Amino acid sequence: MSDYLSNKRICVTGGAGFLGKVVCKNLRDRGVADVFVPRSDEFDLTQTESVERMYDTAKPDIVIHLAAEVGGIGANNKRPGRFFYANLAMGLHLIEEARRREVSKFVQVGTVCAYPKHCEVPFREADFWAGYPEETNAPYGVAKRTLSTMLEAYRSEYAFNGIYLVPVNLYGPEDNFDLESSHVIPAMIRKFCSAREERQSTVELWGTGIVSREFLFVEDAAEAIVSATVLHNDSKPINLGTAREITIADLAELLAEMCGFVGDIVWDATKPDGQPRRSLDITRASELLGWQPKVDLEDGLRRTISWWEEFGAKSVKSEELCPSA
């Protein structure tokens, strides 16, 4: 594996982000010396000319496309148009320019949000197009799903080596803990830890808690992405998950206990739940990549909470004390 990667120039879009930083570390640990990370303030990947300039600068052999505009249910409700445009435009321009420049492999990381709303559980790759995604994140999901078809079409017409990976919800240290845009785990951790510190008697959460989700630790996701970069050469989707489904209510109870919150959890049923169930069949990843997740949910949550309390919460308090810093 390391021999294949060691002499490659690899561009990781979104490489400065939550997942991207872990993917870049994984690549460097495997001996990759030339990892290029385009920054958003220099390269607007929704624009053709900026993408061309990125390729001129990076001259990559391989592109791992992680960059995305994404958020939780609230963020998706507020910015559906932007999420559709930005995510489709980035992939569209990056794939076409990679084809033109004969990049040896393009790794597109998609989203579990692309699966149909009422997909049979566990979700199998064969059902990827079996219905419309859940409405609250459909624009984002459809944009990402479309790129899987683009890669299949480019492989058929141009013999372009693009692969497509579908991770379930990710979490871990250095996740986005902004309550306006974060996903469920970091949002809950922040709320429960803050409530404990402020001795609040209740914490309010969105929805009913009856829907289910599956969560993959960021280091496991990075390992799968890099393994697929080396081993996989087909544009059919590959699911990346844990095959462990948990209701949001059970997750909330688990996190409240782990964060030391002893008050009541209040559910705001006027807010949307999102997709009814979400869990992936990861047979293909096991068979084709020899990959299995290593970090169980409880251990991953402990590590995430520890990071938030040691670094994240202190950073937020510092910003509140010195807002102009």
N, C-alpha and C positions, 0 to 999 in steps of 0.2 A: 504494500500500500504506500509506504513512505517513498519507495523508489519511483513510483509513478508520479507522485506529486512534487518531489524535491526539486526538479529542474523546471517546473512550470511557473509561468507568471499568472497569478490568479487575482481577478478583480472581484471584490465582495461588496456589492451595493448594500447599503444599510449596515456596513461593517462596524460603524461606531455606535450602533444601537444595542438593545438588550440582547437579542439573539446573535447579532453580528459579531459582537466582541468575543463571545464564546466560540463561535465558528472560527474566527481569525486566530484565536489562541490555539485551538485544536490543529489548525493548519500549520502553525509555526512549531507546535510540539512535534509534528510529523516531519519537520525539516524543510518546510516551504519558506524560503528566504524572501521571495518577491510577492508580497501581498499588497495590493493597491486598494485603498478605501476612498471612494469619492465622497466628498463632503457636500451637503446640500447647499451650503452658502456659496460654493464654487460651481457645482454642477446641478442644474435643475433637470432631473431626468425625465420630466414630462415634456421637454422641448427637444426637438430633433437635433438642432445645432449643438446643444449642450451635450447630448449623448455622443454625437460625433467627436466632439472635443475630448470627452472622457476616454473614448477608445484611442484617440490619437495619443493621449497622455499615458494611458495604462498599457497599451499594446498587449492585451491579455491572451493567453492560451485558453484559459477557462474563465467563465463568468458564473458566479453564484449570486443570483438575484434575490436578495432578502428585503430590499427597501420597500416600504409600504406606508400608506397613510391609513391608520387604523385606530380603533378605540372600542370601548364597550358599547352597550345598547344606547346609552345617552348620546355619545358622540356620533354613532351611526344615524340616530334620529335627526340630529342637528345638521349633519353635513353629507347627506346621501349623494348629492350631485358631485361634490368634490371628491368623495371617496371613490365613486365610479370612474370619473374622469382620470384622476391622478394614478390610480392603480392600473387601469387599462393602458393609459398613455405610456407609463414607464415601461411596462412589459412589452408593449407593441414596438416602441422605438429601440429598446435594448435588443430584442430578439432579431429584428430586421437588420440592424447594424452588425450584430454578431454574425448573421448569415453572410452579409456582404463581405465581411472581413475574414470569413472562413475560420472563425473561432472553433477550436476542436470540441468543446463541450459547453453547453449552456444549462445551468441548473436553476430551474424555476421553483421557488417555494410558494405553494398555494395556501389554501386555508380550508379548514373544516366547515366554515360558513358557506362554502360552495355547494355542499350536499343538499339534497331536497329537504324541505321542512319535515315531511312525514316519511323519511327514509326508514326502511326496516333496520332494526338494531340487531347486531352491530353493523355499522355502515361498511359496505364492501365497494371496492373500486368499480365494479361492474355497474353499480347503481348511481354513479356520479351524475349522470344526466337524466335520471329517472323522475324528475319533478323540479318545481321551482323552489329556490331557497326560502328560508324563513324571512318574512317581510322586513323585519327591523334591520337586518344586515344584508338584504338581497342585493343592493347595488354594489357593495363591496364584494360579496360572494360571486356574483355574476361576472364582474370584471376579472377576478382571479380565475374563475372557471374557464372563461373564454380563452385565456392564454394556453390552457391545456390543448384546446383544439388547434390553436395556432401552431404549437409545437408538433402535433401529429401531422398537420398539413405540410409543414416545412420539412419534416422527415420524409414524407411521401414524395414531395416534388423536388426537394433540393438535397436530400440525404443529410439534412442538418441534424446534428446530434444534440437534441434537447431532451432533458428529463424533467419530470414533474412530480413533486413531493407534496403530500397533504398532511401537515402536522395538526394534531388536535390542539386545544387551548394550552398555551405554554405558561410557565411561571418559574420564579426563581429569584435569587439575589439580583439587585439592580434593575428589577422590573419597573414599569411605570406606576408610581403610586399617586399620581395626580387624580383626585376624586372626580374631576370633570371628564377625564378621558381614559382612566384605567379600566382594566378588566376585573373580573370578580374577585380573584384571590388577593391581589394587592389592595383593592378597595376595602375588602373586609378586614384585612390585617391592620390597615391604617385606622379604620373606624374602631375596631375592638381595642387596639392598643391605646388610642387617644381616650376612649371612654374609660378604660382602666385608670389611666393617669389622672383624668379629670373627675374620677369617681361618679360618673354618670350611671343612672339606673337602667337606662334603655339604650339600645342601638337600633336604628331604623334601617331596613334593607329593602331593596326593590323587589317587587313581584310577590309570588306566593311561596316560593321555596320548593315547590313540588317538582319542578323540572330537574333534569339530570344533566351532568356534564362529565367529561373525562379530562384529565390534566397530565401534561408531560413536562418533566423537569427540563430546564433549558440545556443542561449539559448533555442529557440523553438525546435531545433533539439535534444538537450540534454534532454529536458523534454519528448519528444516522445520516445527516446531510453530507458530511465529509466522506463517510463510507460509500454513499450512493454516488458521489462525485467520482470515486475511483472505480466502483464495481458495476454501476448500472448504465445501460446503453439502450434504453427504450423509453418512448414518450408516454406510455400508459401510466396513469397515476399510481403512486405507492403511498399507502397510509402510514403515518407515524403516530403511534399512541401507546397506551399501556394496557388496553382492554379492561380497565377498571372504571366502572361507572358509579357516580355518587350523586345523590340529590343535593341541590343547593342548600336545602334545610339542614341536611346531615353535615355538609361541609361547614356551614355556619356554626353549628354546635361544636364541631371539632376545632375550628379556629378560635372560637370564643374561649374554649377551655385552654388551648395552647397559648393564647395571648393573656390569659389570666383575667378575663372579663367574667364577672359573676352576676351581671344584671340580666334583664329580659331582652329578647330579640323580638322586634316588632316588624311585621311584614306589611309593606304598602302595596296592596293588591291592585291599586289603580295604575301602578307602573307595569310595563310589559315584562313578561318572563323570558321572551325569546323562544328559541327552538324547544319543543317539548322534551326531546331526549337527544343525547349526543354521546356516542361511543363507537370506536373504530375496530374493525377486524384488521389485525396487523400480520396476518399470515404471509402476505407477499413480502413484507419487509424482512420477516424472519427467513423465508426461503431464499430470496434473491440477494439479500445483503448480509445474512447471518447475524442480524441485529436484534437485540432485545433490550428494553429499558432496564436500567440498573437501580435507579433511585425510586424507592416506594414513596407514596404520597405523604405519609407522616414524616418521614425523614426530610423530604423536600420542603415541606411546610415549615419544619423546625429551622432549617437552614435559611429559608426566606424571611421568617420572623426575626431570626437572629441578626440578619443583615439589616433589616429595617430598623430595629431598635439600636443597633450599634452605629449605623451610618445615616440611613434615610431620615429617621425622625429628628436626629440632631441637626441635619442639614436644613430641614424645614424650619425648626426653631430658630436657627441662625438667620435664615432669610427673613423670618417674621420680625426678629430683633433689628436687623439691618437691611431693610427692604431695598435700599438704593445700592447695596454692595454688588 
